[in-house]
């Protein structure tokens, strides 16, 4: 059912005045107009503005229009009927008003077309911006991936494999530690998914103290973790989503000693 908000939002009053609505839409608009005095006043104001624009944009016809109009009327009538001056001016005013109305309709159509073009241009600009961001993201990912592979393939990098315990028997995490450039890269491909309320978190054991190396982001297969000096082992626990300040020992998934 069409209501006042829908009519104003979609410009149905203008379309109603221009005769662009379907019979069903006209009927619904008229029903709302009969029930809403404010909307009816809005329609009358809009109609008055249309008439004012029509008069302001009226085009003065050439002088010979009167002569041609009289001759045409004479040729179409079997009898010669005198044309009174007042009738001619009424006809003239009607013709001018019709032309002005056509110009007004054309102006409204061009205005709508311009608005549509602007909207399409904005959509194209938004899509261009999104594409630019995607390209920048891919470029950044490529740079990170290239750097990761450079560290993995470095002669100074050591590989450590962490295998899961009874909490996750199929879990397997491959870690790459490079003490020279102080970097730790892990491969999470074979790390089982957790529910939304939990995350994997990595810890470094330094003289019996567990140092946080970061929450493991399962969205990325290769991931750089925080390097910790003098780490004796790498440990992975299951923690509440977002990570924990201290490791939950009872949920230790796997660990490996460094050499």
C-alpha positions in Angstrom: 0.0 0.0 0.0 1.4 3.4 -1.0 1.7 5.9 1.9 2.7 9.5 2.3 6.4 8.7 2.9 6.6 6.5 -0.2 4.9 9.2 -2.3 7.3 12.0 -1.2 10.4 9.8 -1.4 9.7 8.6 -4.9 8.3 11.8 -6.4 4.9 10.4 -7.1 3.2 13.8 -6.8 5.2 15.1 -9.8 4.5 12.0 -11.8 0.8 12.3 -10.8 0.7 15.9 -12.2 2.5 14.8 -15.4 0.2 11.8 -15.9 3.0 9.3 -15.7 1.5 7.0 -13.1 -0.5 3.8 -13.9 -4.3 3.9 -13.2 -3.7 1.8 -10.0 -1.0 4.1 -8.8 -3.1 7.2 -9.5 -6.0 5.7 -7.5 -3.7 4.9 -4.5 -2.2 8.4 -4.6 -5.7 10.0 -4.7 -6.8 7.9 -1.7 -3.8 9.1 0.3 -4.5 12.7 -0.8 -8.1 12.5 0.4 -6.9 11.4 3.8 -3.9 13.7 4.2 -4.5 17.4 4.1 -0.8 18.3 4.3 -0.1 16.1 1.3 -2.9 17.7 -0.6 -1.5 21.2 0.2 1.9 19.9 -1.1 0.2 18.8 -4.4 -1.5 22.2 -4.8 1.8 24.0 -4.1 3.6 21.8 -6.7 0.8 22.4 -9.2 1.1 26.2 -8.7 4.8 26.0 -9.2 4.3 24.1 -12.4 1.9 26.7 -13.7 4.3 29.5 -12.7 7.2 27.8 -14.5 5.0 27.3 -17.6 4.3 31.0 -17.8 7.8 32.1 -17.0 9.1 29.8 -19.8 6.5 30.7 -22.4 7.8 31.2 -25.9 6.5 34.1 -28.0 5.3 32.6 -31.3 6.2 34.3 -34.6 3.7 37.0 -35.9 2.6 34.8 -38.8 1.3 32.2 -36.4 -1.9 34.1 -36.0 -2.4 34.4 -39.8 -1.6 30.7 -40.4 -3.9 29.7 -37.5 -6.8 31.7 -39.0 -6.3 30.3 -42.5 -6.2 26.7 -41.1 -9.5 27.2 -39.2 -11.1 28.7 -42.4 -10.0 25.8 -44.5 -11.4 23.2 -42.1 -14.8 24.8 -41.7 -17.5 24.7 -44.4 -18.8 28.1 -43.2 -16.8 31.2 -42.5 -17.0 31.9 -38.9 -15.7 35.2 -37.6 -13.0 34.8 -35.1 -13.3 37.1 -32.1 -10.2 38.7 -30.7 -10.8 37.2 -27.2 -11.1 33.6 -28.6 -7.9 34.0 -30.5 -6.0 35.1 -27.4 -7.5 32.2 -25.4 -6.3 29.8 -28.1 -3.0 31.5 -28.2 -2.6 31.3 -24.5 -3.6 27.6 -24.5 -1.0 26.9 -27.3 1.7 28.8 -25.4 0.9 27.0 -22.1 1.0 23.6 -23.9 4.5 24.4 -25.3 5.7 25.6 -21.9 4.3 22.4 -20.4 6.2 20.3 -22.9 9.4 22.3 -22.1 8.8 21.7 -18.4 8.3 18.0 -18.9 11.5 17.9 -21.0 13.4 19.8 -18.3 12.2 17.4 -15.7 13.2 14.4 -17.9 16.6 15.9 -18.5 17.0 16.6 -14.7 16.1 13.0 -13.9 18.5 11.7 -16.6 21.3 13.9 -15.1 20.6 12.6 -11.6 20.7 9.0 -12.9 24.0 9.7 -14.7 25.5 11.2 -11.5 24.4 8.1 -9.6 25.9 5.8 -12.2 29.1 7.8 -12.1 29.3 7.6 -8.3 28.8 3.8 -8.5 31.6 3.6 -11.0 33.9 5.7 -8.8 33.0 3.5 -5.7 33.8 0.3 -7.7 37.0 1.9 -8.9 38.0 2.7 -5.3 37.2 -0.9 -4.2 39.2 -2.3 -7.1 42.1 0.0 -6.1 42.0 -1.3 -2.5 41.8 -4.9 -3.7 44.9 -4.4 -5.9 46.8 -2.7 -3.0 45.8 -5.6 -0.7 47.0 -8.1 -3.2 50.2 -6.2 -3.6 50.8 -6.1 0.1 50.0 -9.8 0.5 52.4 -10.6 -2.3 55.1 -8.6 -0.6 54.5 -10.3 2.7 54.4 -13.8 1.0 57.7 -13.1 -0.8 59.3 -12.0 2.4 58.1 -15.1 4.2 59.5 -17.4 1.5 62.8 -15.6 1.6 63.0 -16.3 5.4 61.9 -19.9 5.0 64.5 -20.6 2.3 67.3 -18.9 4.2 70.2 -21.1 5.3 70.0 -19.6 8.8 66.3 -20.6 9.2 65.6 -23.8 11.2 62.3 -25.8 10.8 60.4 -27.2 13.8 57.3 -29.3 13.5 54.6 -29.2 16.3 52.2 -32.1 16.3 48.9 -32.2 18.2 48.1 -34.2 21.3 44.8 -35.7 22.4 43.1 -32.3 22.2 43.7 -32.3 18.4 45.5 -35.5 17.2 45.5 -34.4 13.5 47.0 -30.9 14.2 50.3 -30.1 12.7 52.1 -26.8 12.6 55.3 -26.2 10.8 57.4 -23.3 12.3 60.4 -21.6 10.8 62.7 -19.8 13.2 65.5 -17.4 12.1 67.6 -16.1 15.0 69.7 -13.9 12.7 66.9 -11.7 11.5 64.7 -12.5 14.6 61.7 -13.9 12.8 59.2 -16.7 13.3 57.0 -17.9 10.5 54.4 -20.7 10.9 52.3 -22.7 8.5 48.7 -23.2 9.8 47.4 -25.3 6.9 46.9 -28.5 9.0 45.6 -26.7 12.1 42.0 -27.7 12.8 39.4 -25.0 12.9 37.9 -23.9 16.2 34.5 -22.6 17.1 34.0 -18.8 17.1 34.5 -18.6 20.9 38.1 -19.9 20.8 41.5 -19.1 19.2 44.9 -20.7 19.0 47.6 -18.8 20.8 51.4 -19.2 20.6 53.8 -18.8 23.5 57.6 -18.8 24.0 59.1 -20.4 27.1 61.9 -18.3 28.5 63.3 -19.6 31.8 60.0 -21.1 32.8 58.0 -18.0 31.9 55.5 -18.1 29.0 55.8 -15.1 26.7 52.9 -14.3 24.4 53.9 -14.6 20.7 50.4 -13.7 19.4 47.0 -15.1 18.5 47.1 -17.4 15.4 45.0 -16.1 12.5 43.7 -19.2 10.7 42.6 -17.0 7.7 46.3 -16.9 6.6 48.2 -20.1 5.8 51.5 -18.4 6.4 51.7 -16.2 9.4 54.5 -14.2 11.1 54.6 -14.5 14.9 56.3 -12.4 17.5 60.0 -13.4 17.9 61.1 -13.8 21.5 64.8 -13.8 22.4 66.2 -16.7 24.4 63.1 -18.8 23.8 63.6 -22.4 24.9 60.5 -23.8 23.3 57.4 -22.9 21.2 54.0 -23.8 22.7 50.4 -23.5 21.3 47.3 -23.5 23.5 43.6 -23.1 22.9 42.3 -19.8 24.5 39.1 -17.7 24.6 38.5 -15.7 21.4 40.9 -12.8 21.1 43.7 -14.5 23.2 44.6 -14.6 26.9 47.2 -12.9 29.1 48.4 -16.2 30.5 48.4 -19.6 28.8 45.7 -22.2 29.8 48.0 -25.1 30.7 45.2 -27.6 30.6 44.5 -26.7 27.0 48.1 -27.0 25.8 47.8 -28.4 22.2 51.5 -28.9 21.3 55.0 -27.8 21.9 58.5 -28.2 20.6 62.0 -27.4 22.1 64.4 -25.2 20.2 68.0 -26.0 19.7 
